[in-house]
Amino acid sequence: MTTTPDRASALLDLHRDPALLTVVNVWDAISARVVADVPGTRALATASHSIASMYGYQDGEHIPVDLMLEAVGRIVAATDLPVTADLEGGYGDPAETVRRAIGLGVVGCNLEDQLRPLDEAVARVEAVLAAAEAEGVPDFVLNARTDVFLRAGDRDPAEVLDDAVRRCRAFLDAGAPVVFVPGFLDVDQVRALVDATGPQRLTLIALPGHPPLATLEQLGVARVSFGPISQNVALTALQELVEEVHRGGTAPATTRRLN
Protein backbone atom coordinates (compact mmCIF):
# COMPACT_ATOMS: atom_id res chain seq x y z
CA MET A 1 0.00 0.00 0.00
CA THR A 2 2.47 2.63 -1.17
CA THR A 3 0.21 4.95 -3.17
CA THR A 4 -2.85 6.91 -2.16
CA PRO A 5 -5.12 5.03 -4.61
CA ASP A 6 -3.80 1.71 -3.25
CA ARG A 7 -4.54 2.73 0.33
CA ALA A 8 -8.02 3.88 -0.69
CA SER A 9 -8.73 0.52 -2.31
CA ALA A 10 -7.46 -1.25 0.80
CA LEU A 11 -9.72 0.87 3.02
CA LEU A 12 -12.71 0.17 0.79
CA ASP A 13 -11.98 -3.55 0.98
CA LEU A 14 -11.95 -3.34 4.78
CA HIS A 15 -15.47 -1.89 4.69
CA ARG A 16 -16.68 -4.58 2.28
CA ASP A 17 -15.26 -7.39 4.42
CA PRO A 18 -17.99 -9.03 6.56
CA ALA A 19 -15.57 -8.79 9.49
CA LEU A 20 -16.44 -5.58 11.35
CA LEU A 21 -13.90 -2.78 10.90
CA THR A 22 -13.23 -0.99 14.18
CA VAL A 23 -11.38 2.32 14.27
CA VAL A 24 -10.35 3.89 17.58
CA ASN A 25 -10.11 7.53 16.56
CA VAL A 26 -6.89 9.53 16.84
CA TRP A 27 -6.11 13.24 17.03
CA ASP A 28 -2.36 13.73 16.65
CA ALA A 29 0.81 11.95 15.55
CA ILE A 30 1.53 10.17 18.82
CA SER A 31 -2.03 8.90 19.28
CA ALA A 32 -1.88 7.69 15.67
CA ARG A 33 1.35 5.77 16.32
CA VAL A 34 0.07 4.27 19.56
CA VAL A 35 -3.13 3.02 17.94
CA ALA A 36 -1.39 1.85 14.76
CA ASP A 37 1.13 -0.18 16.77
CA VAL A 38 -1.57 -2.31 18.40
CA PRO A 39 -1.84 -5.67 16.61
CA GLY A 40 -5.12 -5.92 14.75
CA THR A 41 -5.34 -2.24 13.84
CA ARG A 42 -6.08 -2.10 10.12
CA ALA A 43 -6.90 1.57 9.52
CA LEU A 44 -6.93 4.91 11.32
CA ALA A 45 -9.66 7.51 11.61
CA THR A 46 -9.29 11.07 12.85
CA ALA A 47 -11.79 12.73 15.18
CA SER A 48 -12.61 16.35 14.36
CA HIS A 49 -13.94 16.99 17.87
CA SER A 50 -10.68 15.75 19.41
CA ILE A 51 -8.48 17.73 17.03
CA ALA A 52 -10.49 20.89 17.65
CA SER A 53 -10.22 20.37 21.42
CA MET A 54 -6.46 19.85 21.11
CA TYR A 55 -6.16 23.35 19.63
CA GLY A 56 -8.66 24.96 22.00
CA TYR A 57 -11.66 25.13 19.65
CA GLN A 58 -15.21 23.93 20.09
CA ASP A 59 -16.42 21.15 17.82
CA GLY A 60 -18.56 22.15 14.84
CA GLU A 61 -16.21 23.70 12.24
CA HIS A 62 -14.94 26.41 14.60
CA ILE A 63 -11.35 25.33 13.94
CA PRO A 64 -9.82 26.88 10.79
CA VAL A 65 -9.70 24.37 7.96
CA ASP A 66 -5.97 24.94 7.47
CA LEU A 67 -5.29 23.97 11.08
CA MET A 68 -7.52 20.89 10.83
CA LEU A 69 -5.77 19.73 7.69
CA GLU A 70 -2.35 20.35 9.22
CA ALA A 71 -3.24 17.99 12.07
CA VAL A 72 -4.66 15.43 9.65
CA GLY A 73 -1.50 15.59 7.56
CA ARG A 74 0.66 14.88 10.59
CA ILE A 75 -1.48 11.83 11.37
CA VAL A 76 -1.14 10.52 7.81
CA ALA A 77 2.62 11.02 7.95
CA ALA A 78 2.84 9.04 11.19
CA THR A 79 1.54 5.75 9.75
CA ASP A 80 1.52 3.50 6.71
CA LEU A 81 -2.08 2.49 7.40
CA PRO A 82 -5.01 3.94 5.45
CA VAL A 83 -6.36 7.09 7.10
CA THR A 84 -9.91 8.39 6.90
CA ALA A 85 -10.53 11.92 8.16
CA ASP A 86 -13.50 13.45 9.91
CA LEU A 87 -14.04 16.58 7.82
CA GLU A 88 -17.30 17.64 9.50
CA GLY A 89 -19.48 19.41 6.93
CA GLY A 90 -16.59 20.19 4.60
CA TYR A 91 -15.62 23.63 6.00
CA GLY A 92 -17.61 25.61 3.47
CA ASP A 93 -16.35 23.79 0.37
CA PRO A 94 -16.47 20.00 0.76
CA ALA A 95 -15.01 19.20 -2.65
CA GLU A 96 -12.03 21.51 -2.18
CA THR A 97 -11.45 20.33 1.38
CA VAL A 98 -11.44 16.71 0.22
CA ARG A 99 -9.14 17.56 -2.68
CA ARG A 100 -6.66 19.08 -0.22
CA ALA A 101 -7.02 16.13 2.16
CA ILE A 102 -6.28 13.67 -0.65
CA GLY A 103 -3.15 15.68 -1.37
CA LEU A 104 -2.06 14.86 2.17
CA GLY A 105 -2.68 11.15 1.64
CA VAL A 106 -6.16 10.87 3.16
CA VAL A 107 -8.17 8.06 1.53
CA GLY A 108 -11.61 8.47 3.08
CA CYS A 109 -13.67 10.97 5.04
CA ASN A 110 -16.82 11.61 7.01
CA LEU A 111 -19.08 14.28 5.55
CA GLU A 112 -22.01 15.51 7.66
CA ASP A 113 -25.33 16.43 6.07
CA GLN A 114 -26.06 18.74 9.05
CA LEU A 115 -29.71 18.19 8.08
CA ARG A 116 -29.42 20.31 4.97
CA PRO A 117 -32.23 19.88 2.45
CA LEU A 118 -31.76 16.44 0.96
CA ASP A 119 -31.08 17.61 -2.59
CA GLU A 120 -28.36 19.93 -1.31
CA ALA A 121 -26.81 17.20 0.84
CA VAL A 122 -26.82 14.80 -2.12
CA ALA A 123 -25.16 17.40 -4.33
CA ARG A 124 -22.36 17.75 -1.78
CA VAL A 125 -21.83 13.99 -1.76
CA GLU A 126 -21.64 13.99 -5.55
CA ALA A 127 -19.20 16.91 -5.54
CA VAL A 128 -16.86 15.15 -3.11
CA LEU A 129 -16.89 11.93 -5.12
CA ALA A 130 -16.21 13.87 -8.32
CA ALA A 131 -13.28 15.62 -6.65
CA ALA A 132 -11.83 12.29 -5.51
CA GLU A 133 -12.21 10.87 -9.01
CA ALA A 134 -10.48 13.92 -10.47
CA GLU A 135 -7.60 13.43 -8.02
CA GLY A 136 -7.15 9.86 -9.24
CA VAL A 137 -8.65 8.17 -6.17
CA PRO A 138 -11.86 6.53 -7.42
CA ASP A 139 -12.07 4.23 -4.37
CA PHE A 140 -12.09 7.15 -1.93
CA VAL A 141 -14.22 5.99 1.01
CA LEU A 142 -16.79 8.72 1.54
CA ASN A 143 -18.67 7.97 4.75
CA ALA A 144 -21.76 10.11 4.17
CA ARG A 145 -23.18 11.04 7.56
CA THR A 146 -26.71 11.97 8.47
CA ASP A 147 -27.40 13.79 11.72
CA VAL A 148 -31.04 12.70 11.92
CA PHE A 149 -30.68 10.75 15.16
CA LEU A 150 -28.34 13.27 16.78
CA ARG A 151 -30.87 16.06 16.23
CA ALA A 152 -34.02 14.02 16.72
CA GLY A 153 -35.19 15.91 19.78
CA ASP A 154 -38.70 14.79 20.69
CA ARG A 155 -39.63 13.57 17.19
CA ASP A 156 -41.38 10.23 16.89
CA PRO A 157 -38.68 7.50 16.73
CA ALA A 158 -40.34 5.80 13.76
CA GLU A 159 -40.33 9.07 11.86
CA VAL A 160 -36.67 9.61 12.69
CA LEU A 161 -35.78 6.14 11.44
CA ASP A 162 -37.72 6.68 8.21
CA ASP A 163 -35.89 9.97 7.66
CA ALA A 164 -32.52 8.31 8.27
CA VAL A 165 -33.35 5.53 5.80
CA ARG A 166 -34.40 8.07 3.16
CA ARG A 167 -31.19 10.05 3.52
CA CYS A 168 -28.93 6.99 3.65
CA ARG A 169 -30.46 5.56 0.49
CA ALA A 170 -30.08 8.89 -1.30
CA PHE A 171 -26.39 9.11 -0.37
CA LEU A 172 -25.74 5.54 -1.48
CA ASP A 173 -27.58 6.19 -4.75
CA ALA A 174 -25.33 9.21 -5.25
CA GLY A 175 -22.30 6.92 -5.04
CA ALA A 176 -21.21 7.02 -1.41
CA PRO A 177 -19.79 3.59 -0.53
CA VAL A 178 -20.91 3.80 3.11
CA VAL A 179 -23.24 5.89 5.26
CA PHE A 180 -22.76 6.97 8.86
CA VAL A 181 -25.66 7.26 11.32
CA PRO A 182 -24.28 8.46 14.67
CA GLY A 183 -26.45 8.39 17.76
CA PHE A 184 -27.69 5.91 20.33
CA LEU A 185 -29.38 3.18 18.28
CA ASP A 186 -30.87 -0.03 19.56
CA VAL A 187 -30.59 -3.41 17.85
CA ASP A 188 -33.93 -3.07 16.04
CA GLN A 189 -32.98 0.33 14.62
CA VAL A 190 -29.59 -0.97 13.47
CA ARG A 191 -31.25 -3.98 11.85
CA ALA A 192 -33.73 -1.73 10.04
CA LEU A 193 -30.94 0.49 8.73
CA VAL A 194 -28.91 -2.49 7.50
CA ASP A 195 -32.02 -3.95 5.85
CA ALA A 196 -32.56 -0.62 4.09
CA THR A 197 -28.97 -0.01 2.99
CA GLY A 198 -27.59 -3.52 2.57
CA PRO A 199 -24.80 -5.29 4.48
CA GLN A 200 -21.42 -3.59 4.80
CA ARG A 201 -22.86 -0.16 4.01
CA LEU A 202 -23.69 1.20 7.47
CA THR A 203 -21.17 2.70 9.90
CA LEU A 204 -21.85 3.61 13.52
CA ILE A 205 -20.21 5.19 16.54
CA ALA A 206 -19.67 3.11 19.68
CA LEU A 207 -21.33 4.67 22.71
CA PRO A 208 -21.54 3.33 26.26
CA GLY A 209 -24.50 0.94 26.39
CA HIS A 210 -24.50 0.46 22.61
CA PRO A 211 -25.11 -3.06 21.22
CA PRO A 212 -21.97 -5.24 21.47
CA LEU A 213 -19.53 -5.19 18.57
CA ALA A 214 -20.15 -8.87 17.90
CA THR A 215 -23.86 -8.18 17.50
CA LEU A 216 -23.21 -5.29 15.12
CA GLU A 217 -20.96 -7.52 13.03
CA GLN A 218 -23.64 -10.19 12.85
CA LEU A 219 -26.16 -7.58 11.73
CA GLY A 220 -23.93 -6.56 8.81
CA VAL A 221 -22.54 -3.23 10.05
CA ALA A 222 -19.42 -2.26 8.10
CA ARG A 223 -17.54 -0.16 10.63
CA VAL A 224 -17.68 1.16 14.17
CA SER A 225 -15.69 4.21 15.24
CA PHE A 226 -15.22 5.85 18.62
CA GLY A 227 -15.16 9.57 17.80
CA PRO A 228 -14.05 11.73 20.74
CA ILE A 229 -14.50 8.87 23.20
CA SER A 230 -10.92 7.65 22.71
CA GLN A 231 -9.54 11.08 23.62
CA ASN A 232 -11.82 11.17 26.65
CA VAL A 233 -10.44 7.79 27.74
CA ALA A 234 -6.91 9.23 27.54
CA LEU A 235 -7.92 12.41 29.37
CA THR A 236 -9.66 10.39 32.06
CA ALA A 237 -6.41 8.51 32.68
CA LEU A 238 -4.55 11.83 32.92
CA GLN A 239 -7.07 13.27 35.35
CA GLU A 240 -6.97 10.11 37.46
CA LEU A 241 -3.17 10.39 37.64
CA VAL A 242 -3.48 13.96 38.93
CA GLU A 243 -6.03 12.84 41.52
CA GLU A 244 -3.73 10.03 42.65
CA VAL A 245 -0.76 12.42 42.90
CA HIS A 246 -2.84 14.80 45.01
CA ARG A 247 -3.51 11.88 47.34
CA GLY A 248 0.22 11.31 47.65
CA GLY A 249 0.49 8.52 45.11
CA THR A 250 2.31 8.19 41.82
CA ALA A 251 1.87 6.79 38.32
CA PRO A 252 0.37 3.30 38.03
CA ALA A 253 2.84 0.44 37.83
CA THR A 254 1.09 -0.66 34.64
CA THR A 255 2.01 2.55 32.81
CA ARG A 256 3.54 1.86 29.41
CA ARG A 257 6.35 3.89 27.82
CA LEU A 258 4.71 4.75 24.50
CA ASN A 259 6.55 7.89 23.44
C-alpha positions in Angstrom: 0.0 0.0 0.0 2.5 2.6 -1.2 0.2 4.9 -3.2 -2.9 6.9 -2.2 -5.1 5.0 -4.6 -3.8 1.7 -3.3 -4.5 2.7 0.3 -8.0 3.9 -0.7 -8.7 0.5 -2.3 -7.5 -1.3 0.8 -9.7 0.9 3.0 -12.7 0.2 0.8 -12.0 -3.6 1.0 -12.0 -3.3 4.8 -15.5 -1.9 4.7 -16.7 -4.6 2.3 -15.3 -7.4 4.4 -18.0 -9.0 6.6 -15.6 -8.8 9.5 -16.4 -5.6 11.4 -13.9 -2.8 10.9 -13.2 -1.0 14.2 -11.4 2.3 14.3 -10.4 3.9 17.6 -10.1 7.5 16.6 -6.9 9.5 16.8 -6.1 13.2 17.0 -2.4 13.7 16.6 0.8 11.9 15.5 1.5 10.2 18.8 -2.0 8.9 19.3 -1.9 7.7 15.7 1.3 5.8 16.3 0.1 4.3 19.6 -3.1 3.0 17.9 -1.4 1.9 14.8 1.1 -0.2 16.8 -1.6 -2.3 18.4 -1.8 -5.7 16.6 -5.1 -5.9 14.8 -5.3 -2.2 13.8 -6.1 -2.1 10.1 -6.9 1.6 9.5 -6.9 4.9 11.3 -9.7 7.5 11.6 -9.3 11.1 12.9 -11.8 12.7 15.2 -12.6 16.4 14.4 -13.9 17.0 17.9 -10.7 15.8 19.4 -8.5 17.7 17.0 -10.5 20.9 17.7 -10.2 20.4 21.4 -6.5 19.9 21.1 -6.2 23.4 19.6 -8.7 25.0 22.0 -11.7 25.1 19.6 -15.2 23.9 20.1 -16.4 21.2 17.8 -18.6 22.2 14.8 -16.2 23.7 12.2 -14.9 26.4 14.6 -11.3 25.3 13.9 -9.8 26.9 10.8 -9.7 24.4 8.0 -6.0 24.9 7.5 -5.3 24.0 11.1 -7.5 20.9 10.8 -5.8 19.7 7.7 -2.4 20.4 9.2 -3.2 18.0 12.1 -4.7 15.4 9.7 -1.5 15.6 7.6 0.7 14.9 10.6 -1.5 11.8 11.4 -1.1 10.5 7.8 2.6 11.0 7.9 2.8 9.0 11.2 1.5 5.8 9.8 1.5 3.5 6.7 -2.1 2.5 7.4 -5.0 3.9 5.4 -6.4 7.1 7.1 -9.9 8.4 6.9 -10.5 11.9 8.2 -13.5 13.5 9.9 -14.0 16.6 7.8 -17.3 17.6 9.5 -19.5 19.4 6.9 -16.6 20.2 4.6 -15.6 23.6 6.0 -17.6 25.6 3.5 -16.4 23.8 0.4 -16.5 20.0 0.8 -15.0 19.2 -2.6 -12.0 21.5 -2.2 -11.5 20.3 1.4 -11.4 16.7 0.2 -9.1 17.6 -2.7 -6.7 19.1 -0.2 -7.0 16.1 2.2 -6.3 13.7 -0.6 -3.1 15.7 -1.4 -2.1 14.9 2.2 -2.7 11.1 1.6 -6.2 10.9 3.2 -8.2 8.1 1.5 -11.6 8.5 3.1 -13.7 11.0 5.0 -16.8 11.6 7.0 -19.1 14.3 5.6 -22.0 15.5 7.7 -25.3 16.4 6.1 -26.1 18.7 9.0 -29.7 18.2 8.1 -29.4 20.3 5.0 -32.2 19.9 2.4 -31.8 16.4 1.0 -31.1 17.6 -2.6 -28.4 19.9 -1.3 -26.8 17.2 0.8 -26.8 14.8 -2.1 -25.2 17.4 -4.3 -22.4 17.8 -1.8 -21.8 14.0 -1.8 -21.6 14.0 -5.6 -19.2 16.9 -5.5 -16.9 15.1 -3.1 -16.9 11.9 -5.1 -16.2 13.9 -8.3 -13.3 15.6 -6.6 -11.8 12.3 -5.5 -12.2 10.9 -9.0 -10.5 13.9 -10.5 -7.6 13.4 -8.0 -7.2 9.9 -9.2 -8.6 8.2 -6.2 -11.9 6.5 -7.4 -12.1 4.2 -4.4 -12.1 7.1 -1.9 -14.2 6.0 1.0 -16.8 8.7 1.5 -18.7 8.0 4.7 -21.8 10.1 4.2 -23.2 11.0 7.6 -26.7 12.0 8.5 -27.4 13.8 11.7 -31.0 12.7 11.9 -30.7 10.7 15.2 -28.3 13.3 16.8 -30.9 16.1 16.2 -34.0 14.0 16.7 -35.2 15.9 19.8 -38.7 14.8 20.7 -39.6 13.6 17.2 -41.4 10.2 16.9 -38.7 7.5 16.7 -40.3 5.8 13.8 -40.3 9.1 11.9 -36.7 9.6 12.7 -35.8 6.1 11.4 -37.7 6.7 8.2 -35.9 10.0 7.7 -32.5 8.3 8.3 -33.4 5.5 5.8 -34.4 8.1 3.2 -31.2 10.1 3.5 -28.9 7.0 3.6 -30.5 5.6 0.5 -30.1 8.9 -1.3 -26.4 9.1 -0.4 -25.7 5.5 -1.5 -27.6 6.2 -4.7 -25.3 9.2 -5.2 -22.3 6.9 -5.0 -21.2 7.0 -1.4 -19.8 3.6 -0.5 -20.9 3.8 3.1 -23.2 5.9 5.3 -22.8 7.0 8.9 -25.7 7.3 11.3 -24.3 8.5 14.7 -26.4 8.4 17.8 -27.7 5.9 20.3 -29.4 3.2 18.3 -30.9 0.0 19.6 -30.6 -3.4 17.8 -33.9 -3.1 16.0 -33.0 0.3 14.6 -29.6 -1.0 13.5 -31.2 -4.0 11.8 -33.7 -1.7 10.0 -30.9 0.5 8.7 -28.9 -2.5 7.5 -32.0 -3.9 5.9 -32.6 -0.6 4.1 -29.0 0.0 3.0 -27.6 -3.5 2.6 -24.8 -5.3 4.5 -21.4 -3.6 4.8 -22.9 -0.2 4.0 -23.7 1.2 7.5 -21.2 2.7 9.9 -21.9 3.6 13.5 -20.2 5.2 16.5 -19.7 3.1 19.7 -21.3 4.7 22.7 -21.5 3.3 26.3 -24.5 0.9 26.4 -24.5 0.5 22.6 -25.1 -3.1 21.2 -22.0 -5.2 21.5 -19.5 -5.2 18.6 -20.1 -8.9 17.9 -23.9 -8.2 17.5 -23.2 -5.3 15.1 -21.0 -7.5 13.0 -23.6 -10.2 12.9 -26.2 -7.6 11.7 -23.9 -6.6 8.8 -22.5 -3.2 10.0 -19.4 -2.3 8.1 -17.5 -0.2 10.6 -17.7 1.2 14.2 -15.7 4.2 15.2 -15.2 5.9 18.6 -15.2 9.6 17.8 -14.0 11.7 20.7 -14.5 8.9 23.2 -10.9 7.7 22.7 -9.5 11.1 23.6 -11.8 11.2 26.7 -10.4 7.8 27.7 -6.9 9.2 27.5 -7.9 12.4 29.4 -9.7 10.4 32.1 -6.4 8.5 32.7 -4.6 11.8 32.9 -7.1 13.3 35.4 -7.0 10.1 37.5 -3.2 10.4 37.6 -3.5 14.0 38.9 -6.0 12.8 41.5 -3.7 10.0 42.6 -0.8 12.4 42.9 -2.8 14.8 45.0 -3.5 11.9 47.3 0.2 11.3 47.7 0.5 8.5 45.1 2.3 8.2 41.8 1.9 6.8 38.3 0.4 3.3 38.0 2.8 0.4 37.8 1.1 -0.7 34.6 2.0 2.6 32.8 3.5 1.9 29.4 6.3 3.9 27.8 4.7 4.8 24.5 6.5 7.9 23.4 
